[in-house]
Amino acid sequence: MNLDQGLRGLRQAAILRAEEVRGVELQHADLQPGLMERAGQAAAERAQALLAGRQGCVLVLAGPGNNGGDGFVVARLLRQAGHDVVMVCAADDGQMPGDARAARLAWQAAGGQTVTDFVGGQWALAVDALFGIGLTRPLEGRYADWITRLNTLSCPVLSLDVPSGIDADTGRIMGVAVRASHTSSFIALKPGLLTLNGPDHCGELALHTLHLPSPAVPGQLLTRAHFASGLQTRMANSHKGTYGQAGVIGGAVGMVGAALLAGRASLFVGAGRVYVGLLDRQAPTVDMTQPELMLRAPGDLHLLCNALALGPGMGQSEIASQQLRRSLGFTGPLVLDADALNLLATTPPMQTLLTQRGGATLLTPHPAEAARLMQCSLADIQADRVTMCCTLARRYRAYVLLKGAGSVVAFPDGRWFINASGNAGLASAGSGDVLTGLLSGLLAQGWEAGAALLGAVHLHGAAADWLVGQDVGPVGMTAGELAPAARRLLNRWIAAEQGVRNT
């Protein structure tokens, strides 16, 4: 995900589904200037910035709905600014809704001409104003052909609201989708921009609120403001016991490294002590790379730790099952990942125990693990990641992270978040184990469960982004490189937050 200046620095940004956006539009239908004019003005200003120094005409492709109306406003304003604009729209005036039809008539009154089919030319910029949030079925025929041709252009492509062909609510590709270099989203962000295929299609994303107040909705873009309460400067008068005891249970035969990666990550975010319970009885008794880790029998950790994580390299043996069953009685915050989730999915009695826990439960499935927990297909999970994550949180009374492009976090109370930090370098073995360790380390230090999950997810992605900025990856980035980068960023964030509090 590329976040340009339209999103940087935001301490909060609402995420609205398409139906919620329509409700906001209806609520503000009488504003002057209207929302379509405001959206067109914002997009035209961004288009002019993209046109700086470029030679050629602007191509605007307009669809039959309100997104097309936004396109006509952009075309009119760019033409008034002195740019040559070629306007393409296959719909008749009578096929367009009222505001869009008015925008088209204003374009015509300003001297603009409209053609009905995609034309060749020397383009400095192409504007996608075909469908936005209004798409309800897969594209085919004329519009599919236009999008295919649009994706071959060498100029920048600016999509209005949502790249056409991307489902605004889910990020699914509806047959074919515009691969924009830039997207201007209006009023609020949409889930489909931030998760599944959206990040690969929206390019640099900017939010234009159109000067409307932020709506009170359960969905939010995850930012540091959501876990700032945990970013506390350490007191000089403290000791290792002040910062808690994190535990990781896992590391069956052939998978010891997964548990060690998690344990190391807990150390790197500041847990006072970290215990690792390895299921491989032949494993070393000391981690020579990180000798600060205390390697113990798995059963000891329930008494030694105030935060516990199960799953990294744990396997699905009977011993692993026993450890999970016992851990469900642990009274502190409990993180379940990887094979702990797979065991949970196949054992209904343990699911019952999970929902009866007194302590906070945090589940961190990737899509296939989520499908097992939901007893559905992987395609079902990916078809609507936000809804599925919220359903898991409600069903298991847990804080849930659904991993993937645009990771989704859902709380038991119905709130949900999408994380935009991170990159493809995280698609490597052990990355998820590091995330589990970051999470257990924050929980051990007393972070509230929701803040810890949000903080760990955002930090994990930001560490990967920092590494790419240092020319480490994304190709070849390894999980072991993430924890030191996370430590560096966490300390920077704490210092920055302290500076805010002191002003």
C-alpha positions as CSV (number, residue, x, y, z in Angstrom):
1,M,0.0,0.0,0.0
2,N,1.3,3.4,-1.0
3,L,0.0,6.2,1.2
4,D,0.7,9.7,-0.3
5,Q,0.2,13.0,1.4
6,G,-3.5,12.6,1.4
7,L,-3.3,10.1,4.2
8,R,0.0,10.7,6.0
9,G,-0.3,12.3,9.4
10,L,-4.0,11.3,9.8
11,R,-4.8,10.4,13.4
12,Q,-8.1,9.0,12.3
13,A,-9.9,8.1,9.1
14,A,-13.3,6.4,8.8
15,I,-13.8,3.5,6.5
16,L,-17.3,3.3,5.0
17,R,-19.0,0.5,3.0
18,A,-20.8,1.6,-0.1
19,E,-24.2,1.7,1.6
20,E,-22.9,3.8,4.4
21,V,-21.4,6.3,1.9
22,R,-24.8,6.6,0.2
23,G,-26.3,7.4,3.6
24,V,-23.8,10.2,4.1
25,E,-24.4,11.5,0.6
26,L,-28.1,11.6,1.3
27,Q,-27.6,13.4,4.6
28,H,-25.6,16.1,2.9
29,A,-27.6,16.3,-0.3
30,D,-28.4,20.0,0.1
31,L,-24.9,21.3,0.6
32,Q,-23.7,24.1,-1.6
33,P,-21.5,23.6,-3.5
34,G,-22.7,20.0,-3.8
35,L,-20.7,16.9,-3.1
36,M,-20.1,16.1,-6.8
37,E,-18.7,19.6,-7.4
38,R,-16.5,19.2,-4.3
39,A,-15.3,15.8,-5.4
40,G,-14.5,17.0,-8.9
41,Q,-12.7,20.0,-7.6
42,A,-10.5,17.9,-5.3
43,A,-9.7,15.4,-8.0
44,A,-9.0,18.2,-10.5
45,E,-6.5,19.7,-8.2
46,R,-4.7,16.4,-7.8
47,A,-4.9,15.9,-11.6
48,Q,-3.2,19.2,-12.2
49,A,-0.4,18.2,-9.8
50,L,0.1,15.0,-11.8
51,L,0.1,16.9,-15.1
52,A,3.0,19.2,-14.1
53,G,5.7,19.0,-16.7
54,R,3.8,16.4,-18.8
55,Q,2.9,16.9,-22.5
56,G,-0.3,15.7,-24.1
57,C,-4.1,15.6,-23.6
58,V,-6.1,14.4,-20.7
59,L,-8.3,11.3,-21.3
60,V,-11.4,11.1,-19.1
61,L,-13.5,7.9,-19.2
62,A,-17.0,8.4,-17.6
63,G,-19.5,5.8,-16.7
64,P,-23.3,6.1,-16.5
65,G,-23.6,6.9,-12.8
66,N,-22.4,9.5,-10.3
67,N,-18.8,8.5,-10.7
68,G,-19.2,9.5,-14.3
69,G,-20.6,12.8,-13.1
70,D,-17.5,13.4,-11.0
71,G,-15.5,12.8,-14.2
72,F,-17.4,15.5,-16.1
73,V,-16.7,18.0,-13.3
74,V,-13.0,17.1,-13.5
75,A,-13.0,17.4,-17.3
76,R,-14.7,20.9,-17.1
77,L,-12.3,22.2,-14.5
78,L,-9.2,20.9,-16.3
79,R,-10.4,22.4,-19.5
80,Q,-11.0,25.8,-17.8
81,A,-7.4,25.5,-16.5
82,G,-6.2,25.3,-20.1
83,H,-5.7,21.6,-20.6
84,D,-6.8,19.7,-23.7
85,V,-9.4,17.2,-22.5
86,V,-10.9,14.2,-24.4
87,M,-14.2,13.2,-22.7
88,V,-15.4,9.6,-23.4
89,C,-18.9,8.5,-22.2
90,A,-21.1,5.9,-23.8
91,A,-24.2,6.8,-21.8
92,D,-26.9,9.1,-23.0
93,D,-27.9,12.2,-20.9
94,G,-31.2,10.5,-20.0
95,Q,-29.4,7.4,-18.6
96,M,-27.5,9.4,-16.0
97,P,-28.9,10.3,-12.5
98,G,-29.7,13.9,-11.8
99,D,-26.5,15.3,-10.4
100,A,-24.4,13.5,-13.0
101,R,-26.6,14.7,-15.8
102,A,-26.2,18.3,-14.5
103,A,-22.4,17.9,-14.5
104,R,-22.5,16.7,-18.1
105,L,-24.7,19.6,-19.2
106,A,-22.2,22.0,-17.4
107,W,-19.4,20.4,-19.3
108,Q,-21.3,21.0,-22.6
109,A,-22.2,24.5,-21.7
110,A,-18.5,25.2,-21.1
111,G,-17.8,24.1,-24.7
112,G,-16.8,20.5,-24.0
113,Q,-17.4,17.8,-26.5
114,T,-18.0,14.1,-25.7
115,V,-17.2,11.0,-27.8
116,T,-18.8,7.6,-27.2
117,D,-15.8,5.3,-27.5
118,F,-12.2,4.9,-26.4
119,V,-9.9,6.8,-28.7
120,G,-6.1,6.7,-29.2
121,G,-3.9,9.7,-28.4
122,Q,-0.9,11.2,-26.8
123,W,-2.1,11.1,-23.2
124,A,-0.5,13.0,-20.3
125,L,-3.0,11.6,-17.9
126,A,-6.0,9.3,-17.9
127,V,-8.9,9.7,-15.4
128,D,-11.0,6.7,-14.5
129,A,-14.5,7.9,-13.7
130,L,-16.3,4.8,-14.8
131,F,-17.9,3.1,-11.7
132,G,-16.4,4.0,-8.3
133,I,-18.5,2.5,-5.5
134,G,-21.5,1.8,-7.8
135,L,-20.4,-1.5,-9.4
136,T,-22.6,-4.5,-8.4
137,R,-21.7,-7.1,-11.1
138,P,-18.6,-8.3,-13.0
139,L,-17.7,-6.1,-15.9
140,E,-17.9,-7.3,-19.5
141,G,-18.3,-6.0,-23.0
142,R,-17.5,-2.3,-23.8
143,Y,-16.4,-1.3,-20.3
144,A,-14.2,-4.4,-19.8
145,D,-12.6,-3.6,-23.1
146,W,-12.0,0.1,-22.0
147,I,-10.4,-1.0,-18.8
148,T,-8.1,-3.5,-20.5
149,R,-7.0,-0.7,-22.9
150,L,-6.6,1.8,-20.1
151,N,-4.3,-0.6,-18.3
152,T,-1.9,-0.6,-21.3
153,L,-1.4,3.2,-21.2
154,S,2.1,4.5,-20.1
155,C,0.7,7.7,-18.6
156,P,-0.5,8.1,-14.9
157,V,-4.0,6.9,-14.3
158,L,-6.1,8.6,-11.7
159,S,-9.1,6.7,-10.4
160,L,-12.0,8.6,-8.8
161,D,-13.1,7.1,-5.4
162,V,-12.4,3.4,-6.3
163,P,-10.5,1.9,-9.3
164,S,-13.3,0.8,-11.6
165,G,-13.8,-3.0,-11.3
166,I,-12.7,-3.2,-7.7
167,D,-15.6,-4.0,-5.3
168,A,-15.6,-1.1,-2.9
169,D,-16.7,-3.2,0.1
170,T,-14.4,-6.2,-0.4
171,G,-11.5,-5.5,-2.7
172,R,-12.6,-8.2,-5.1
173,I,-11.9,-7.8,-8.8
174,M,-15.2,-7.8,-10.6
175,G,-14.1,-9.4,-13.9
176,V,-11.4,-6.8,-14.8
177,A,-10.2,-3.8,-12.8
178,V,-8.3,-0.6,-13.5
179,R,-4.7,-0.6,-12.2
180,A,-4.4,3.0,-11.2
181,S,-1.2,4.8,-10.4
182,H,-3.2,7.2,-8.1
183,T,-6.7,7.1,-6.5
184,S,-8.6,9.9,-4.9
185,S,-11.2,8.6,-2.5
186,F,-14.0,10.9,-1.4
187,I,-15.8,11.4,2.0
188,A,-14.1,8.4,3.6
189,L,-12.0,5.4,2.8
190,K,-13.6,2.2,1.5
191,P,-12.6,-1.3,2.6
192,G,-11.9,-2.4,-1.0
193,L,-9.2,0.2,-1.3
194,L,-7.3,-1.2,1.6
195,T,-7.6,-5.0,1.5
196,L,-7.4,-8.0,-0.8
197,N,-6.7,-6.7,-4.4
198,G,-7.4,-3.1,-3.6
199,P,-3.8,-2.1,-2.6
200,D,-2.4,-3.6,-5.9
201,H,-4.9,-1.5,-7.9
202,C,-5.3,1.9,-6.2
203,G,-1.6,3.1,-6.4
204,E,-1.0,6.2,-4.3
205,L,-4.1,6.7,-2.3
206,A,-5.4,10.1,-1.1
207,L,-8.5,10.9,1.0
208,H,-10.6,14.0,0.3
209,T,-13.2,14.4,3.0
210,L,-14.9,17.2,1.0
211,H,-15.0,19.2,4.3
212,L,-17.5,16.9,5.9
213,P,-17.2,15.8,9.6
214,S,-15.8,12.3,10.1
215,P,-18.8,10.0,10.5
216,A,-19.1,7.9,13.7
217,V,-18.8,4.4,12.2
218,P,-17.2,1.1,13.5
219,G,-14.5,0.9,10.7
220,Q,-11.3,2.9,10.9
221,L,-7.9,3.1,9.2
222,L,-5.4,1.8,11.7
223,T,-3.0,4.6,12.8
224,R,-0.7,5.1,15.8
225,A,-3.4,7.1,17.5
226,H,-5.2,3.9,18.1
227,F,-2.5,2.5,20.4
228,A,-0.8,5.7,21.5
229,S,-1.8,4.8,25.1
230,G,0.9,2.1,25.1
231,L,3.7,4.3,23.9
232,Q,5.1,5.1,27.3
233,T,8.5,6.3,28.3
234,R,10.2,4.0,30.7
235,M,10.9,5.1,34.3
236,A,14.5,5.1,35.5
237,N,13.3,3.4,38.7
238,S,12.2,0.1,37.1
239,H,13.6,-3.4,36.6
240,K,12.9,-6.4,34.3
241,G,10.0,-7.5,36.4
242,T,8.3,-4.2,35.6
243,Y,8.0,-5.2,32.0
244,G,6.4,-8.6,32.4
245,Q,7.0,-12.2,31.5
246,A,6.1,-13.3,27.9
247,G,5.7,-16.9,27.0
248,V,5.7,-18.7,23.7
249,I,4.8,-22.4,23.4
250,G,5.6,-24.2,20.1
251,G,8.6,-25.5,18.3
252,A,7.9,-29.1,17.6
253,V,10.4,-31.3,15.8
254,G,11.7,-29.5,12.7
255,M,10.0,-26.3,13.6
256,V,12.0,-25.0,16.6
257,G,13.0,-21.9,14.7
258,A,9.4,-20.6,14.6
259,A,9.1,-20.5,18.4
260,L,12.6,-18.9,18.7
261,L,11.7,-16.2,16.2
262,A,8.6,-15.4,18.2
263,G,10.5,-15.3,21.5
264,R,13.2,-13.1,20.1
265,A,10.5,-10.6,18.8
266,S,9.1,-10.5,22.3
267,L,12.5,-9.5,23.6
268,F,12.9,-6.8,21.0
269,V,9.7,-5.0,21.9
270,G,10.8,-4.9,25.5
271,A,9.3,-7.8,27.5
272,G,11.3,-8.1,30.8
273,R,11.6,-11.8,30.5
274,V,10.8,-14.2,27.7
275,Y,10.2,-17.9,28.2
276,V,10.0,-20.3,25.2
277,G,8.5,-23.8,25.8
278,L,9.7,-26.1,23.0
279,L,7.8,-29.3,22.2
280,D,10.9,-30.8,20.6
281,R,12.5,-32.6,23.6
282,Q,15.8,-32.9,21.7
283,A,16.0,-29.2,21.0
284,P,19.0,-27.1,22.4
285,T,18.6,-25.8,25.9
286,V,19.9,-22.4,25.0
287,D,19.4,-20.1,22.0
288,M,23.0,-19.2,21.1
289,T,21.8,-16.3,18.9
290,Q,19.6,-14.9,21.6
291,P,20.8,-16.4,24.9
292,E,18.5,-14.0,26.9
293,L,15.7,-16.4,26.0
294,M,14.8,-18.9,28.8
295,L,14.0,-22.2,27.3
296,R,11.8,-24.3,29.6
297,A,9.4,-27.2,29.5
298,P,6.1,-26.0,27.9
299,G,4.1,-26.8,31.0
300,D,6.1,-24.5,33.2
301,L,5.1,-21.4,31.3
302,H,1.5,-21.2,32.6
303,L,3.0,-20.4,36.0
304,L,5.9,-18.2,35.0
305,C,4.2,-15.8,32.5
306,N,1.6,-13.1,32.5
307,A,1.0,-13.3,28.8
308,L,1.1,-16.4,26.7
309,A,1.3,-17.3,23.0
310,L,0.7,-20.7,21.4
311,G,1.2,-21.9,17.9
312,P,4.5,-21.0,16.3
313,G,5.8,-24.4,15.0
314,M,3.6,-26.2,17.4
315,G,2.3,-28.9,15.1
316,Q,-0.9,-30.8,15.8
317,S,0.3,-33.8,17.9
318,E,-1.5,-35.0,21.0
319,I,1.1,-33.2,23.1
320,A,0.3,-30.0,21.2
321,S,-3.4,-30.6,21.8
322,Q,-2.8,-31.1,25.5
323,Q,-0.9,-27.8,25.7
324,L,-3.7,-25.9,24.0
325,R,-6.3,-27.4,26.3
326,R,-4.3,-26.5,29.4
327,S,-3.6,-23.0,28.1
328,L,-7.3,-22.3,27.7
329,G,-7.4,-22.2,31.4
330,F,-4.7,-19.6,31.6
331,T,-6.1,-16.4,33.2
332,G,-3.9,-13.9,31.4
333,P,-4.1,-12.7,27.8
334,L,-3.7,-15.6,25.4
335,V,-2.6,-15.4,21.8
336,L,-3.4,-18.3,19.5
337,D,-1.7,-18.6,16.1
338,A,-0.9,-21.2,13.5
339,D,-1.4,-24.8,14.6
340,A,-3.1,-23.7,17.8
341,L,-5.8,-22.3,15.6
342,N,-5.9,-25.5,13.5
343,L,-6.4,-27.6,16.6
344,L,-9.0,-25.3,17.9
345,A,-10.9,-25.5,14.6
346,T,-11.2,-29.3,14.8
347,T,-12.1,-29.5,18.5
348,P,-15.5,-28.1,19.4
349,P,-15.1,-28.7,23.2
350,M,-12.0,-26.5,23.1
351,Q,-14.0,-23.8,21.2
352,T,-16.5,-23.8,24.1
353,L,-13.7,-23.4,26.6
354,L,-12.3,-20.6,24.6
355,T,-15.5,-18.6,24.6
356,Q,-15.7,-19.1,28.4
357,R,-12.3,-17.7,29.2
358,G,-12.0,-14.8,31.6
359,G,-8.8,-13.3,30.2
360,A,-8.5,-11.7,26.8
361,T,-8.1,-14.0,23.8
362,L,-6.4,-12.9,20.6
363,L,-6.6,-14.9,17.4
364,T,-4.3,-14.3,14.5
365,P,-5.3,-16.5,11.5
366,H,-4.2,-16.2,7.9
367,P,-7.1,-16.7,5.5
368,A,-6.8,-20.5,5.3
369,E,-6.8,-20.8,9.1
370,A,-9.8,-18.5,9.3
371,A,-11.6,-20.7,6.8
372,R,-11.1,-23.7,9.1
373,L,-12.3,-21.8,12.1
374,M,-15.4,-20.7,10.2
375,Q,-15.9,-24.1,8.5
376,C,-16.1,-22.5,5.1
377,S,-13.9,-22.2,2.0
378,L,-10.9,-19.9,1.6
379,A,-12.8,-18.2,-1.2
380,D,-15.6,-17.4,1.2
381,I,-13.1,-15.7,3.6
382,Q,-11.5,-13.7,0.9
383,A,-14.8,-12.7,-0.7
384,D,-15.5,-10.4,2.3
385,R,-12.6,-10.2,4.7
386,V,-14.1,-7.5,7.0
387,T,-17.4,-9.3,7.5
388,M,-15.6,-12.6,8.2
389,C,-13.2,-11.1,10.6
390,C,-16.0,-9.4,12.5
391,T,-17.9,-12.7,12.6
392,L,-14.9,-14.6,14.1
393,A,-14.5,-11.9,16.8
394,R,-18.1,-12.2,17.7
395,R,-18.3,-16.0,17.6
396,Y,-15.2,-16.6,19.7
397,R,-15.5,-13.4,21.9
398,A,-11.9,-12.6,20.8
399,Y,-9.8,-9.9,19.3
400,V,-9.1,-11.2,15.8
401,L,-6.5,-10.4,13.2
402,L,-7.2,-11.7,9.7
403,K,-3.8,-11.5,8.0
404,G,-3.2,-10.7,4.3
405,A,-2.9,-7.7,2.1
406,G,-4.7,-5.1,4.2
407,S,-4.9,-7.0,7.4
408,V,-8.2,-6.7,9.2
409,V,-8.5,-6.4,13.0
410,A,-11.9,-6.9,14.6
411,F,-12.9,-6.4,18.3
412,P,-15.6,-8.4,20.1
413,D,-17.6,-5.1,20.5
414,G,-18.0,-4.8,16.7
415,R,-15.2,-2.2,16.0
416,W,-12.9,-3.0,13.1
417,F,-9.8,-1.6,11.6
418,I,-7.7,-2.1,8.4
419,N,-3.9,-1.8,8.5
420,A,-2.2,-0.2,5.6
421,S,1.5,-0.6,6.7
422,G,3.6,-3.5,5.3
423,N,4.6,-4.8,1.9
424,A,5.1,-8.0,0.0
425,G,8.4,-8.7,1.8
426,L,6.3,-10.1,4.7
427,A,5.3,-13.0,2.4
428,S,8.1,-15.1,3.8
429,A,8.5,-18.0,6.3
430,G,8.5,-17.0,9.9
431,S,7.0,-13.5,9.4
432,G,3.8,-14.5,11.2
433,D,5.8,-16.0,14.1
434,V,7.5,-12.6,14.6
435,L,4.1,-10.9,14.7
436,T,3.0,-13.4,17.4
437,G,6.1,-12.5,19.4
438,L,5.6,-8.8,19.1
439,L,2.1,-9.2,20.3
440,S,2.9,-11.4,23.3
441,G,5.8,-9.0,24.2
442,L,3.4,-6.0,24.3
443,L,0.8,-7.9,26.2
444,A,3.4,-8.9,28.8
445,Q,4.2,-5.3,29.4
446,G,0.6,-4.6,30.3
447,W,-0.8,-3.2,27.1
448,E,-4.6,-3.6,26.8
449,A,-5.5,-6.4,24.4
450,G,-7.0,-4.3,21.7
451,A,-4.2,-1.7,21.7
452,A,-1.6,-4.5,21.8
453,L,-3.1,-6.2,18.7
454,L,-3.3,-2.9,16.8
455,G,0.2,-1.9,17.8
456,A,1.8,-5.2,16.9
457,V,0.1,-5.4,13.5
458,H,1.0,-1.8,12.6
459,L,4.5,-2.1,13.9
460,H,5.1,-5.4,12.1
461,G,4.1,-3.8,8.8
462,A,6.0,-0.6,9.5
463,A,9.2,-2.6,10.2
464,A,8.9,-4.2,6.8
465,D,8.4,-0.8,5.2
466,W,11.4,0.6,7.0
467,L,13.5,-2.3,5.8
468,V,12.5,-1.6,2.2
469,G,13.5,2.0,2.7
470,Q,16.9,0.7,3.7
471,D,17.1,-1.4,0.5
472,V,16.5,-4.6,2.5
473,G,13.8,-6.2,0.4
474,P,11.0,-6.6,-0.4
475,V,12.6,-9.6,-2.3
476,G,14.6,-11.7,0.1
477,M,13.5,-9.9,3.3
478,T,13.7,-12.5,6.1
479,A,11.6,-12.8,9.2
480,G,14.7,-12.5,11.4
481,E,15.3,-8.9,10.1
482,L,11.9,-7.7,11.3
483,A,12.3,-7.6,15.1
484,P,15.4,-5.3,15.2
485,A,13.6,-3.0,12.8
486,A,10.5,-3.1,15.0
487,R,12.6,-2.2,18.0
488,R,14.1,0.8,16.2
489,L,10.6,2.1,15.2
490,L,9.0,1.4,18.6
491,N,11.5,3.6,20.3
492,R,11.1,6.3,17.8
493,W,7.3,6.2,18.2
494,I,7.6,6.4,22.0
495,A,9.9,9.4,21.8
496,A,7.6,11.1,19.3
497,E,4.5,10.5,21.5
498,Q,6.3,11.8,24.5
499,G,7.1,15.0,22.5
500,V,3.4,15.4,21.7
501,R,2.5,15.0,25.3
502,N,5.1,17.6,26.4
503,T,3.8,20.3,24.0
